[in-house]
Structure formats: structure tokens, C-alpha cells
């Protein structure tokens, strides 16, 4: 979150005793709707090998076919080892910022429905606004 603070964004990490790995878990812990969770879905570009991250509203399903069309290449499964190497985070705690490697990042416009959204803050037990 230091990256955000350096950019002038007041990002305070909130840690919970209960897991916030999924949109549903995070919404329960925070006390908000699932839609207000900005979930990070990680794919691997089948040709480039680069991480493709979709940050989507927690109530939306991500279409792999639409994402592949948007980034111009087929997508492959991103296993836990790939996610950690590409983002620096474990699955269930992938933040939308501060990735270990350059990534292709797509943002869901539906997140603009809300004044505040919550995202993973690097661990399966932490979030930030």
C-alpha cells in the first residue's frame, strides 16, 4: 500500500481474523455488498506468458472469451505458482496494484457504480478501500 500512499492515495489496510479470499467472504467481513468488492482474477496469456488481471465487481462473472478478445490472445490457467511469481501475491490476496511483474490489467466499468470499493491488500485476510 506504500505505492498508493506515494501516489497521494489514503489507503489503509484493514486486517481480519476471518478470511477475505473470496468476494463473499470479504463482503461479510467488511459489512458491504458483494458488488462492492473489487475482485482480482488472474489469467496467463497463452502466447505471451504475461499475467492478465481482471479487476471486476464481485457480483460479475468474468468471461474468459471476452477477456481473451480484449487482450488479443488466448488465455491459459494461472496456477498458484504463476500467480505468486507474476503478482507477488498469493491467490486470495491479489491486490489490484503493486505487482511483481508487468501485467495486462483490465478494469470492470461496473465498479464505477460505487463511491467506495474494497480490494484485496496482499493477503487472504486483508483489504483496503
Helices and strands as residue ranges (DSSP letters): H 2-6, E 13-15, H 23-30, G 34-36, E 37-45, E 51-57, H 64-71, E 75-76, H 80-87, E 104-107, G 109-113, E 118-120, E 126-128
